[in-house]
Amino acid sequence: MQSPIFPRSRYRRGANRYSTSSWPDPEKKGSMTSTSARTRMTSLPLSRWTKVRSGSELRWRCPRFSASCWRPRPYMPASTPSCTPVAEFSFDVVSEFDPAEITNALDQARREVTTRFDFKDTQTIYDRQDQKILIESASEERAKAALQVLREKAARRQLSPKLLKAGDPKTVGKGRGQIEVQLNAGITDDLARDLRKRIQNVSPKLQVRIQGDQLRVVSKDKDTLQSVIKSLREAEDIPVPLQFTNYR
C-alpha cells in the first residue's frame, strides 16, 4: 500500500531507504545504529519533527529527510592524483640562405676588385644565375683570387663557407679563366636520413621527424637539444650549411 505521506518514488531504493517505517523515534536516544546518522538526525530540534499516521501506526517525520525531497547523488569518480604533462621542447633543422645577403656579398666583392691594383685591367665579373655564380677574370689565377674575395665578403655577411661550392677553374675564350660556384643549400632525402642517424646517436630518446626538406627534433630535456645543435655545427663532413629555427 502506497504511503499517504511519501509517494512512491521512481528511485525505489531511495524510497525504501527513507520510508516511514524506517524512521526512528527521536525521543529515544539509543534508536540510531549509525553514529553519523545519530549525529545528523538527533541534532535537529524537536520542533522540526512532526507526528504522522502511516496506516494504523503513528510515526515521526522530519521534513529535512523526506523521501519526496531525496535525489540520488551524482556520480563522483574516485579521486586520482593529478598528472601534469611533461613539457616537450623542439626545434627544426633546415638548410637555407637569405638571397639578399648573397646579393650584398656580390656587390661588395665587385667594388673591391675594381679598386684593387692586382685586379687592374682584368675585367673580373661576378654573374649570378639563379642557384649558381659565374666568376670570370683575365686568367685562372685571377679567377681564384676573385673567388677568395667573394668568400671573405660572404663570411662577413654571416654566410656559411659551405654555401659556396666552387668547381674547378677552367679556361674559356681568349685565355680567360672561369669558375662556376653553386649555391649549396637544401636537405635531400639521403641527407635527411643521415642527419636523423647523427641526432639519434646523441641520445636514442630523441624524437626526429623528417618533414620534407627539414627535420624536427623533439625532447623533454633542453640540454639534450643543445648537445644536438653543438654536434651538428661541429660536423665538418655535412655538405650543406644548417640552421636551427622554431625553438619551442
N, C-alpha and C positions, 0 to 999 in steps of 0.2 A: 504494500500500500504506500502511495507517494505521501511524503511528509507534507503537512499544510504549511510548515514554516520554510522548509528547504526544498524547493522544486528539484526534480531530478536533473542533474547536470549532465552535459554530454561528456564531461570528464568523469567517467564512472568511478575511477579510483579516488579522485579528489572528493567526490560526493560521499563515498563511503567513509573516507577518512574524516570528514567533517560532519557526519550525520549526527542527529540529536542524541542518538543512543550512546554515542561515544563521549559526550561531554561529561566531565567530572562535576562534582558538586563543589562550588567554590568555598562553601562554608566548611568543608572537610579538608584539613591541612595536609593530610598524607595521601590525598587522592591522586596525585600526579606521579607517574612512574618514571618520567624523564626529568632530570634536574633542570635542563634548559627549558623544557616545556613548562615545568613548575614555576620557574622564574618568570617566564613570559606570560603565563596565564594568571597566576595569583598576584602579580604585581599590579594588575588593573584594579581600580577602586570598585568596591562592591556595588556602587550606584550604577556602574556600567552593565551589570548583569540583570537580566530580567527572567522571570519565570514564564515558561510557555508550556502548553499542553501538547503532547505528542501521543495521540491515541487516548488511552486511559491513564497515562502517566504524566506527571508534572516534571518538567526538566528545566535546567538553567540554560540560558542562551546569552552569548555576548556578541554584539553586532560586529565587533572587530574581526572575529573569526568565523563569520557566517559563510556557509558554503556558496551562497549566491555571489559573494564578492571574490571568491577564490579563483585564481588563474594559474595555470601551470607556469613554472619558472622557465625562462628562456634557456636554451642550451648554452652552457658555458664550457668550452673546451678546457681541458687541463692546461694549466699554465706551463709554458715551455721556456727555457732560457733563451733570451733574445740572441739571435745570431747576426752580428754586424758583418756585412760583406767586406771581404778584404779588398782594399784598393788595388787597382792594377794600373801600371804605368806603361807607356808605349811611345814609340817614335817611328818615323818612316825613313827608309834608306832610298835615296834617289840619286840619279846621275844626270845633272843638267847644268846649264850655264846661262848667264844673262847676255843676250845678244848686244845689248847696249855697251857692256863692258868690253866686249871684243872690238866693237867699233871705236871706242875711246882708245884702246891699246893700239889699234892700227893707225889712228890719227897721230898719236904721239910718236910712233915709230917713223912715220913719213916725215914729220917735222925734224926728227933727229938726223935722218940720213941726208936730208937736204942741206944741213948746216955742218956736217962733219967733213973734215978735209979728206979722209980716206975714201969717202963716197963721191968725191967731186968728179963730175963728168961720167958717172957710171950709169946714170938713168935707172936707178933702182926703183922698182914699183912693188906695191902690195895690192893684189887684186883679189877681193873676196868674192867667191861664187857659192852661195848657199852654205853648204857644210864643208867647204874647203877654201884655202887661201893659196894663191899662186904668188910666189916671191921670185922676181926676176931681176938680175943685175948684169954687170958687164962680164963677169966670169963666175965660175962655180964657187971660187973662194969668196967673192963679194956676196954671192947669194947666201952662203953660210953665215957670213958676218951679219947680213940683214936679218936672217932668221934669229940670231942671237939677240939682236936689238929688240925684235918683237917679243921674244921670251921674257926679256927684262921688263918691258912695259906691261906685259900681261901679269907678271908676278906682282908688280906694284898695284895692279887693279884687283888683287886677291884672287886671281885665276890660277888654278892648279897647273903645274907643268905637264901633267898627264893629258890636259885638254888639247895641247898642240902635238899632234902625231905627225912628224915630218918624214917624208920619203927621202930616197937617195937623190942627191943633186944630179942633174943631167944637163947636157949641152943642147941648146936649141939653135935657131938660125943666127948667123953672124957670130958664132962663138960665144953667145951669151949663156949664162948659167941660170938654171931654173930649179926651184924646189916646190913640190906640192905638199901642203900641210893640211891634214884632215883635222876637223874639229871633232875630237874623240869624246863622245858622251852618249849615255843611254845604257840601260841594263838589258842585255839579251836573256833569252831563256836559259842558256847554258850558264851564263854568269850568275843569274839569279839562284840557280841550284847550288853553284859553288859558294855563293855568299851565305846561303842558308846553312850549308855544312860548316862553314867557318864560324858562324854565330853559335850554332849548337855545340861546337867544340868548346866554347867559352863556358856554357852551362847547359846541360841537357834539359833543364826545366824551362828554358825559354821557349816561347811560342813564336814561330816565324811563319808568316803567311805571305805568299807571293801574290801580288796584286798587279798584274800586267807588267809595267816597266818599273815597279818599285816593290819594296818589301816592308812589311810592318812587323816590328818586334815588340812583343808584349811580355812583361814580367811583373812580379809583385815586389821586386826589390829595385830601387833606383840605382844602387851601387852596381848591380849586375849590368844594368843598361849602360852605365858609364864605362864599364870594362869592355863591353862590346864595341862602343864607339872608339875607344882607345886602340883596341886590337885592329879594327878595320882601317883606322887612319895610319897606323904604323906598318901595314902590309904593303910592301913595295911592289909585290907581284900582281896586284889588282890593276888591270889595264886601263881603267877609267877613273876619273875623279868622282868621289862620293860626297854627298851632302846628307845631313841628318835634320829632318824637319818634323813639324807637327808633334812637338813634345806634349804629352798629356799626362 
